[in-house]
Amino acid sequence: MKKILLIIVAIITMLSFMSCTKEEVNVLSDYPPMVYWNDQNYMIQDRTLNVSEDDLVVIGKILKVLDPSDKLTENASSNEFEVGAILYTLLVMMSMRR
C-alpha cells in the first residue's frame, strides 16, 4: 500500500513539474502587406516614384480584403488596400516584359 501511495505522489509531482516548465511560444502569424494578382503575391513597399499619369496603366481593382493573418490565395485580393483600390502598372515595366 505504501508503494502505491509513493508511486501516485511521484507521478503527481512529475506532472506538476512538467506543467510548470512548459514555455509559451509566441508565433507571429501576420503576413506582410501584399496584393495577390495574376496568381502571384506582390509585397507592398513604401516607395514613391516620380512618374506621370501617362506612364501608368490600370490593371484592375482590389475585390477582396483579407485579415493580415490569412494567406492570400485569390486574385485581386489584398491584406492592406481597401476594396476598390485601383492597381496600376508602369508602361516601362510592360515594355521590359516583352
N, CA, C and O atoms as a GROMACS GRO file, in nm:
protein
  392
    1MET      N    1   0.083  -0.120   0.000
    1MET     CA    2   0.000   0.000   0.000
    1MET      C    3   0.086   0.125   0.000
    1MET      O    4   0.056   0.223  -0.069
    2LYS      N    5   0.196   0.122   0.079
    2LYS     CA    6   0.284   0.238   0.084
    2LYS      C    7   0.352   0.261  -0.051
    2LYS      O    8   0.375   0.375  -0.090
    3LYS      N    9   0.383   0.152  -0.123
    3LYS     CA   10   0.447   0.164  -0.255
    3LYS      C   11   0.353   0.231  -0.354
    3LYS      O   12   0.395   0.317  -0.432
    4ILE      N   13   0.227   0.194  -0.353
    4ILE     CA   14   0.128   0.252  -0.445
    4ILE      C   15   0.110   0.401  -0.414
    4ILE      O   16   0.105   0.482  -0.506
    5LEU      N   17   0.101   0.436  -0.288
    5LEU     CA   18   0.087   0.576  -0.248
    5LEU      C   19   0.210   0.656  -0.289
    5LEU      O   20   0.198   0.769  -0.336
    6LEU      N   21   0.328   0.597  -0.271
    6LEU     CA   22   0.452   0.664  -0.310
    6LEU      C   23   0.459   0.684  -0.462
    6LEU      O   24   0.505   0.788  -0.508
    7ILE      N   25   0.415   0.585  -0.539
    7ILE     CA   26   0.413   0.597  -0.686
    7ILE      C   27   0.316   0.706  -0.729
    7ILE      O   28   0.347   0.784  -0.818
    8ILE      N   29   0.199   0.711  -0.668
    8ILE     CA   30   0.099   0.814  -0.704
    8ILE      C   31   0.153   0.953  -0.672
    8ILE      O   32   0.138   1.044  -0.754
    9VAL      N   33   0.214   0.972  -0.557
    9VAL     CA   34   0.273   1.101  -0.521
    9VAL      C   35   0.384   1.138  -0.619
    9VAL      O   36   0.396   1.254  -0.659
   10ALA      N   37   0.466   1.041  -0.657
   10ALA     CA   38   0.575   1.067  -0.752
   10ALA      C   39   0.520   1.109  -0.888
   10ALA      O   40   0.573   1.200  -0.951
   11ILE      N   41   0.414   1.042  -0.934
   11ILE     CA   42   0.353   1.078  -1.064
   11ILE      C   43   0.293   1.218  -1.058
   11ILE      O   44   0.311   1.296  -1.152
   12ILE      N   45   0.224   1.250  -0.951
   12ILE     CA   46   0.164   1.384  -0.938
   12ILE      C   47   0.274   1.490  -0.935
   12ILE      O   48   0.260   1.597  -0.995
   13THR      N   49   0.382   1.462  -0.864
   13THR     CA   50   0.494   1.557  -0.857
   13THR      C   51   0.557   1.578  -0.995
   13THR      O   52   0.586   1.691  -1.034
   14MET      N   53   0.578   1.468  -1.068
   14MET     CA   54   0.637   1.479  -1.203
   14MET      C   55   0.546   1.559  -1.296
   14MET      O   56   0.594   1.645  -1.370
   15LEU      N   57   0.417   1.532  -1.291
   15LEU     CA   58   0.323   1.605  -1.377
   15LEU      C   59   0.320   1.754  -1.343
   15LEU      O   60   0.310   1.837  -1.433
   16SER      N   61   0.328   1.786  -1.217
   16SER     CA   62   0.326   1.927  -1.180
   16SER      C   63   0.453   1.998  -1.225
   16SER      O   64   0.448   2.113  -1.267
   17PHE      N   65   0.568   1.930  -1.217
   17PHE     CA   66   0.692   1.990  -1.267
   17PHE      C   67   0.688   2.007  -1.419
   17PHE      O   68   0.736   2.108  -1.472
   18MET      N   69   0.630   1.910  -1.488
   18MET     CA   70   0.622   1.919  -1.635
   18MET      C   71   0.532   2.035  -1.679
   18MET      O   72   0.563   2.104  -1.776
   19SER      N   73   0.423   2.055  -1.608
   19SER     CA   74   0.332   2.164  -1.646
   19SER      C   75   0.393   2.301  -1.614
   19SER      O   76   0.361   2.399  -1.681
   20CYS      N   77   0.478   2.308  -1.514
   20CYS     CA   78   0.541   2.436  -1.478
   20CYS      C   79   0.652   2.474  -1.573
   20CYS      O   80   0.684   2.592  -1.586
   21THR      N   81   0.712   2.378  -1.640
   21THR     CA   82   0.826   2.408  -1.727
   21THR      C   83   0.786   2.432  -1.871
   21THR      O   84   0.873   2.459  -1.955
   22LYS      N   85   0.658   2.422  -1.904
   22LYS     CA   86   0.615   2.449  -2.041
   22LYS      C   87   0.634   2.597  -2.071
   22LYS      O   88   0.592   2.684  -1.995
   23GLU      N   89   0.698   2.623  -2.183
   23GLU     CA   90   0.718   2.762  -2.225
   23GLU      C   91   0.614   2.797  -2.330
   23GLU      O   92   0.583   2.717  -2.418
   24GLU      N   93   0.561   2.917  -2.320
   24GLU     CA   94   0.469   2.963  -2.421
   24GLU      C   95   0.549   3.011  -2.541
   24GLU      O   96   0.648   3.083  -2.527
   25VAL      N   97   0.506   2.969  -2.657
   25VAL     CA   98   0.573   3.009  -2.780
   25VAL      C   99   0.482   3.108  -2.852
   25VAL      O  100   0.370   3.074  -2.890
   26ASN      N  101   0.531   3.229  -2.871
   26ASN     CA  102   0.457   3.330  -2.944
   26ASN      C  103   0.498   3.324  -3.090
   26ASN      O  104   0.615   3.344  -3.123
   27VAL      N  105   0.402   3.297  -3.175
   27VAL     CA  106   0.430   3.286  -3.317
   27VAL      C  107   0.367   3.405  -3.388
   27VAL      O  108   0.247   3.431  -3.373
   28LEU      N  109   0.446   3.476  -3.462
   28LEU     CA  110   0.395   3.588  -3.540
   28LEU      C  111   0.328   3.530  -3.665
   28LEU      O  112   0.394   3.467  -3.748
   29SER      N  113   0.199   3.553  -3.677
   29SER     CA  114   0.126   3.490  -3.786
   29SER      C  115   0.081   3.588  -3.893
   29SER      O  116   0.022   3.547  -3.993
   30ASP      N  117   0.109   3.715  -3.875
   30ASP     CA  118   0.068   3.812  -3.976
   30ASP      C  119   0.161   3.809  -4.096
   30ASP      O  120   0.283   3.800  -4.081
   31TYR      N  121   0.102   3.816  -4.214
   31TYR     CA  122   0.180   3.825  -4.337
   31TYR      C  123   0.211   3.972  -4.364
   31TYR      O  124   0.137   4.060  -4.318
   32PRO      N  125   0.317   4.001  -4.436
   32PRO     CA  126   0.346   4.140  -4.470
   32PRO      C  127   0.239   4.195  -4.563
   32PRO      O  128   0.166   4.118  -4.625
   33PRO      N  129   0.229   4.327  -4.576
   33PRO     CA  130   0.130   4.386  -4.666
   33PRO      C  131   0.152   4.336  -4.809
   33PRO      O  132   0.262   4.348  -4.864
   34MET      N  133   0.046   4.279  -4.869
   34MET     CA  134   0.058   4.220  -5.002
   34MET      C  135  -0.066   4.240  -5.086
   34MET      O  136  -0.175   4.272  -5.036
   35VAL      N  137  -0.046   4.221  -5.216
   35VAL     CA  138  -0.154   4.215  -5.314
   35VAL      C  139  -0.134   4.086  -5.392
   35VAL      O  140  -0.023   4.054  -5.432
   36TYR      N  141  -0.243   4.012  -5.412
   36TYR     CA  142  -0.236   3.890  -5.491
   36TYR      C  143  -0.297   3.920  -5.627
   36TYR      O  144  -0.416   3.952  -5.638
   37TRP      N  145  -0.215   3.909  -5.730
   37TRP     CA  146  -0.259   3.944  -5.864
   37TRP      C  147  -0.196   3.847  -5.963
   37TRP      O  148  -0.077   3.818  -5.955
   38ASN      N  149  -0.276   3.797  -6.057
   38ASN     CA  150  -0.230   3.702  -6.159
   38ASN      C  151  -0.155   3.585  -6.096
   38ASN      O  152  -0.046   3.549  -6.140
   39ASP      N  153  -0.215   3.526  -5.994
   39ASP     CA  154  -0.161   3.409  -5.924
   39ASP      C  155  -0.022   3.431  -5.866
   39ASP      O  156   0.058   3.338  -5.859
   40GLN      N  157   0.005   3.553  -5.824
   40GLN     CA  158   0.134   3.583  -5.763
   40GLN      C  159   0.116   3.688  -5.654
   40GLN      O  160   0.039   3.783  -5.669
   41ASN      N  161   0.188   3.670  -5.543
   41ASN     CA  162   0.187   3.769  -5.435
   41ASN      C  163   0.288   3.878  -5.463
   41ASN      O  164   0.402   3.851  -5.501
   42TYR      N  165   0.246   4.002  -5.445
   42TYR     CA  166   0.333   4.118  -5.460
   42TYR      C  167   0.337   4.190  -5.326
   42TYR      O  168   0.234   4.230  -5.273
   43MET      N  169   0.457   4.205  -5.273
   43MET     CA  170   0.473   4.272  -5.146
   43MET      C  171   0.460   4.423  -5.166
   43MET      O  172   0.510   4.478  -5.264
   44ILE      N  173   0.392   4.489  -5.074
   44ILE     CA  174   0.374   4.633  -5.082
   44ILE      C  175   0.490   4.699  -5.009
   44ILE      O  176   0.520   4.667  -4.894
   45GLN      N  177   0.555   4.792  -5.078
   45GLN     CA  178   0.667   4.864  -5.019
   45GLN      C  179   0.637   5.013  -5.022
   45GLN      O  180   0.568   5.063  -5.112
   46ASP      N  181   0.690   5.083  -4.923
   46ASP     CA  182   0.671   5.228  -4.918
   46ASP      C  183   0.774   5.295  -5.008
   46ASP      O  184   0.882   5.334  -4.963
   47ARG      N  185   0.738   5.307  -5.133
   47ARG     CA  186   0.827   5.376  -5.227
   47ARG      C  187   0.746   5.478  -5.304
   47ARG      O  188   0.631   5.454  -5.341
   48THR      N  189   0.807   5.590  -5.326
   48THR     CA  190   0.742   5.693  -5.405
   48THR      C  191   0.818   5.706  -5.537
   48THR      O  192   0.940   5.723  -5.539
   49LEU      N  193   0.743   5.697  -5.645
   49LEU     CA  194   0.804   5.710  -5.777
   49LEU      C  195   0.753   5.838  -5.842
   49LEU      O  196   0.635   5.871  -5.832
   50ASN      N  197   0.840   5.908  -5.907
   50ASN     CA  198   0.801   6.028  -5.981
   50ASN      C  199   0.773   5.989  -6.125
   50ASN      O  200   0.863   5.986  -6.210
   51VAL      N  201   0.647   5.958  -6.152
   51VAL     CA  202   0.605   5.921  -6.287
   51VAL      C  203   0.484   6.004  -6.325
   51VAL      O  204   0.410   6.052  -6.239
   52SER      N  205   0.465   6.019  -6.453
   52SER     CA  206   0.346   6.091  -6.498
   52SER      C  207   0.232   5.992  -6.515
   52SER      O  208   0.253   5.870  -6.522
   53GLU      N  209   0.111   6.045  -6.520
   53GLU     CA  210  -0.006   5.959  -6.538
   53GLU      C  211  -0.002   5.888  -6.672
   53GLU      O  212  -0.065   5.783  -6.688
   54ASP      N  213   0.068   5.942  -6.768
   54ASP     CA  214   0.079   5.879  -6.899
   54ASP      C  215   0.159   5.749  -6.893
   54ASP      O  216   0.147   5.664  -6.981
   55ASP      N  217   0.241   5.734  -6.789
   55ASP     CA  218   0.324   5.614  -6.775
   55ASP      C  219   0.252   5.502  -6.699
   55ASP      O  220   0.308   5.394  -6.681
   56LEU      N  221   0.129   5.528  -6.653
   56LEU     CA  222   0.055   5.430  -6.574
   56LEU      C  223  -0.056   5.366  -6.655
   56LEU      O  224  -0.122   5.432  -6.736
   57VAL      N  225  -0.078   5.237  -6.632
   57VAL     CA  226  -0.187   5.164  -6.696
   57VAL      C  227  -0.266   5.094  -6.586
   57VAL      O  228  -0.208   5.024  -6.502
   58VAL      N  229  -0.398   5.112  -6.586
   58VAL     CA  230  -0.484   5.046  -6.487
   58VAL      C  231  -0.491   4.898  -6.523
   58VAL      O  232  -0.522   4.862  -6.636
   59ILE      N  233  -0.461   4.812  -6.424
   59ILE     CA  234  -0.469   4.669  -6.449
   59ILE      C  235  -0.584   4.602  -6.373
   59ILE      O  236  -0.617   4.487  -6.400
   60GLY      N  237  -0.644   4.674  -6.280
   60GLY     CA  238  -0.757   4.617  -6.208
   60GLY      C  239  -0.785   4.686  -6.077
   60GLY      O  240  -0.728   4.791  -6.046
   61LYS      N  241  -0.874   4.624  -5.999
   61LYS     CA  242  -0.914   4.676  -5.868
   61LYS      C  243  -0.906   4.564  -5.764
   61LYS      O  244  -0.915   4.446  -5.797
   62ILE      N  245  -0.889   4.604  -5.639
   62ILE     CA  246  -0.894   4.509  -5.529
   62ILE      C  247  -1.041   4.473  -5.506
   62ILE      O  248  -1.126   4.560  -5.486
   63LEU      N  249  -1.071   4.343  -5.508
   63LEU     CA  250  -1.207   4.297  -5.491
   63LEU      C  251  -1.233   4.235  -5.353
   63LEU      O  252  -1.348   4.223  -5.310
   64LYS      N  253  -1.126   4.197  -5.285
   64LYS     CA  254  -1.143   4.132  -5.156
   64LYS      C  255  -1.029   4.170  -5.063
   64LYS      O  256  -0.913   4.174  -5.105
   65VAL      N  257  -1.062   4.198  -4.937
   65VAL     CA  258  -0.961   4.230  -4.837
   65VAL      C  259  -0.963   4.119  -4.732
   65VAL      O  260  -1.069   4.084  -4.679
   66LEU      N  261  -0.846   4.066  -4.702
   66LEU     CA  262  -0.834   3.961  -4.602
   66LEU      C  263  -0.762   4.013  -4.478
   66LEU      O  264  -0.695   4.116  -4.482
   67ASP      N  265  -0.778   3.942  -4.370
   67ASP     CA  266  -0.708   3.972  -4.247
   67ASP      C  267  -0.558   3.949  -4.267
   67ASP      O  268  -0.521   3.858  -4.341
   68PRO      N  269  -0.470   4.028  -4.203
   68PRO     CA  270  -0.325   4.008  -4.220
   68PRO      C  271  -0.276   3.870  -4.178
   68PRO      O  272  -0.167   3.830  -4.218
   69SER      N  273  -0.354   3.797  -4.099
   69SER     CA  274  -0.310   3.663  -4.058
   69SER      C  275  -0.350   3.556  -4.160
   69SER      O  276  -0.309   3.440  -4.147
   70ASP      N  277  -0.428   3.594  -4.262
   70ASP     CA  278  -0.470   3.499  -4.366
   70ASP      C  279  -0.377   3.506  -4.486
   70ASP      O  280  -0.332   3.614  -4.524
   71LYS      N  281  -0.348   3.391  -4.544
   71LYS     CA  282  -0.264   3.385  -4.663
   71LYS      C  283  -0.348   3.422  -4.785
   71LYS      O  284  -0.461   3.376  -4.800
   72LEU      N  285  -0.293   3.507  -4.871
   72LEU     CA  286  -0.364   3.548  -4.992
   72LEU      C  287  -0.356   3.438  -5.096
   72LEU      O  288  -0.248   3.391  -5.130
   73THR      N  289  -0.473   3.397  -5.147
   73THR     CA  290  -0.477   3.291  -5.248
   73THR      C  291  -0.572   3.324  -5.363
   73THR      O  292  -0.582   3.247  -5.459
   74GLU      N  293  -0.642   3.436  -5.355
   74GLU     CA  294  -0.738   3.474  -5.459
   74GLU      C  295  -0.687   3.597  -5.533
   74GLU      O  296  -0.637   3.692  -5.473
   75ASN      N  297  -0.702   3.594  -5.665
   75ASN     CA  298  -0.663   3.711  -5.744
   75ASN      C  299  -0.746   3.833  -5.704
   75ASN      O  300  -0.861   3.820  -5.663
   76ALA      N  301  -0.686   3.948  -5.715
   76ALA     CA  302  -0.748   4.077  -5.683
   76ALA      C  303  -0.780   4.088  -5.534
   76ALA      O  304  -0.876   4.154  -5.496
   77SER      N  305  -0.698   4.024  -5.449
   77SER     CA  306  -0.718   4.036  -5.305
   77SER      C  307  -0.596   4.103  -5.242
   77SER      O  308  -0.487   4.104  -5.300
   78SER      N  309  -0.616   4.158  -5.123
   78SER     CA  310  -0.510   4.227  -5.053
   78SER      C  311  -0.533   4.215  -4.903
   78SER      O  312  -0.645   4.191  -4.858
   79ASN      N  313  -0.426   4.230  -4.826
   79ASN     CA  314  -0.442   4.237  -4.681
   79ASN      C  315  -0.408   4.378  -4.632
   79ASN      O  316  -0.389   4.400  -4.512
   80GLU      N  317  -0.400   4.472  -4.725
   80GLU     CA  318  -0.362   4.609  -4.690
   80GLU      C  319  -0.458   4.712  -4.751
   80GLU      O  320  -0.509   4.799  -4.680
   81PHE      N  321  -0.481   4.703  -4.881
   81PHE     CA  322  -0.565   4.802  -4.951
   81PHE      C  323  -0.713   4.771  -4.933
   81PHE      O  324  -0.752   4.657  -4.908
   82GLU      N  325  -0.793   4.875  -4.946
   82GLU     CA  326  -0.938   4.861  -4.934
   82GLU      C  327  -0.998   4.808  -5.064
   82GLU      O  328  -0.936   4.817  -5.170
   83VAL      N  329  -1.118   4.752  -5.054
   83VAL     CA  330  -1.191   4.707  -5.173
   83VAL      C  331  -1.213   4.828  -5.263
   83VAL      O  332  -1.256   4.933  -5.217
   84GLY      N  333  -1.184   4.812  -5.391
   84GLY     CA  334  -1.200   4.920  -5.487
   84GLY      C  335  -1.071   4.996  -5.516
   84GLY      O  336  -1.067   5.078  -5.608
   85ALA      N  337  -0.964   4.969  -5.440
   85ALA     CA  338  -0.836   5.035  -5.467
   85ALA      C  339  -0.789   4.996  -5.607
   85ALA      O  340  -0.795   4.879  -5.645
   86ILE      N  341  -0.743   5.093  -5.683
   86ILE     CA  342  -0.704   5.070  -5.822
   86ILE      C  343  -0.558   5.028  -5.828
   86ILE      O  344  -0.472   5.087  -5.763
   87LEU      N  345  -0.533   4.925  -5.906
   87LEU     CA  346  -0.397   4.875  -5.926
   87LEU      C  347  -0.344   4.925  -6.061
   87LEU      O  348  -0.414   4.920  -6.162
   88TYR      N  349  -0.221   4.971  -6.059
   88TYR     CA  350  -0.157   5.022  -6.179
   88TYR      C  351  -0.029   4.944  -6.208
   88TYR      O  352   0.029   4.881  -6.119
   89THR      N  353   0.013   4.948  -6.331
   89THR     CA  354   0.146   4.903  -6.368
   89THR      C  355   0.209   5.015  -6.448
   89THR      O  356   0.140   5.100  -6.504
   90LEU      N  357   0.340   5.014  -6.455
   90LEU     CA  358   0.412   5.115  -6.532
   90LEU      C  359   0.429   5.068  -6.676
   90LEU      O  360   0.456   4.950  -6.699
   91LEU      N  361   0.413   5.159  -6.772
   91LEU     CA  362   0.436   5.124  -6.911
   91LEU      C  363   0.579   5.075  -6.931
   91LEU      O  364   0.604   4.987  -7.015
   92VAL      N  365   0.672   5.130  -6.856
   92VAL     CA  366   0.813   5.089  -6.865
   92VAL      C  367   0.825   4.942  -6.828
   92VAL      O  368   0.899   4.867  -6.892
   93MET      N  369   0.754   4.900  -6.724
   93MET     CA  370   0.758   4.761  -6.680
   93MET      C  371   0.697   4.669  -6.786
   93MET      O  372   0.747   4.558  -6.808
   94MET      N  373   0.590   4.714  -6.849
   94MET     CA  374   0.526   4.632  -6.953
   94MET      C  375   0.617   4.614  -7.072
   94MET      O  376   0.621   4.505  -7.130
   95SER      N  377   0.689   4.719  -7.111
   95SER     CA  378   0.779   4.707  -7.227
   95SER      C  379   0.900   4.621  -7.195
   95SER      O  380   0.959   4.562  -7.286
   96MET      N  381   0.939   4.612  -7.066
   96MET     CA  382   1.051   4.529  -7.027
   96MET      C  383   1.015   4.380  -7.034
   96MET      O  384   1.103   4.296  -7.054
   97ARG      N  385   0.887   4.346  -7.018
   97ARG     CA  386   0.845   4.207  -7.021
   97ARG      C  387   0.843   4.151  -7.163
   97ARG      O  388   0.856   4.030  -7.181
   98ARG      N  389   0.828   4.235  -7.260
   98ARG     CA  390   0.816   4.188  -7.399
   98ARG      C  391   0.948   4.149  -7.456
   98ARG      O  392   0.955   4.108  -7.572
   0.00000   0.00000   0.00000
